[in-house]
């Protein structure tokens, strides 16, 4: 059974956020629009029930959904 919270794309977005990439840099790297990047971030924050990217990153690290390596 897969207990993952994030979609593959959401995970990619947050792994790039952890690397201190901007929304624009993430969009360019993944070949998607900046609005789509913001939508992915917003969706994850909603899933986690947090307010803000930093809180989302902390929670995702705690849950093992993303890593710093």
C-alpha positions as CSV (number, residue, x, y, z in Angstrom):
1,X,0.0,0.0,0.0
2,X,1.3,3.4,-1.0
3,X,1.0,6.0,1.9
4,X,2.6,8.8,-0.1
5,X,1.0,12.2,0.3
6,X,2.5,13.9,-2.7
7,X,2.1,13.3,-6.4
8,X,5.4,12.8,-8.3
9,X,5.2,16.4,-9.6
10,X,4.5,17.9,-6.1
11,X,7.5,16.0,-4.8
12,X,9.7,17.4,-7.6
13,X,8.5,21.0,-6.9
14,X,9.2,20.7,-3.1
15,X,12.6,19.0,-3.6
16,X,13.5,22.0,-5.8
17,X,12.1,24.4,-3.2
18,X,14.4,22.8,-0.6
19,X,17.3,23.6,-2.9
20,X,16.3,27.3,-2.6
21,X,15.0,27.5,-6.2
22,X,12.5,30.2,-7.0
23,X,9.1,29.6,-8.5
24,X,10.4,30.8,-11.9
25,X,13.4,28.6,-11.7
26,X,11.3,25.6,-10.8
27,X,8.9,26.3,-13.6
28,X,11.7,26.6,-16.1
29,X,13.4,23.4,-14.8
30,X,10.2,21.3,-15.0
31,X,8.9,22.9,-18.2
32,X,5.7,24.1,-16.6
33,X,4.2,27.6,-15.9
34,X,4.9,29.5,-12.7
35,X,1.1,29.4,-12.0
36,X,1.2,25.6,-12.1
37,X,4.2,25.6,-9.7
38,X,2.2,27.8,-7.3
39,X,-0.8,25.5,-7.7
40,X,1.2,22.5,-6.7
41,X,2.6,24.3,-3.7
42,X,-0.9,25.5,-2.7
43,X,-2.3,22.0,-3.1
44,X,0.4,20.5,-0.9
45,X,-0.2,23.2,1.8
46,X,-3.9,22.4,1.7
47,X,-3.2,18.6,2.0
48,X,-1.0,19.2,5.0
49,X,-3.2,21.8,6.6
50,X,-0.3,24.3,6.9
51,X,0.1,28.0,6.2
52,X,3.1,28.7,4.1
53,X,5.8,27.0,2.1
54,X,8.3,26.8,5.1
55,X,5.7,24.9,7.2
56,X,5.0,22.6,4.3
57,X,8.7,21.8,3.9
58,X,9.1,21.1,7.6
59,X,6.1,18.8,7.7
60,X,7.2,17.0,4.5
61,X,10.6,16.4,5.9
62,X,9.1,15.1,9.1
63,X,6.9,12.7,7.2
64,X,9.8,11.5,5.0
65,X,8.1,12.8,1.8
66,X,11.1,14.8,0.8
67,X,14.7,14.8,1.9
68,X,17.5,17.3,2.1
69,X,19.9,15.1,0.2
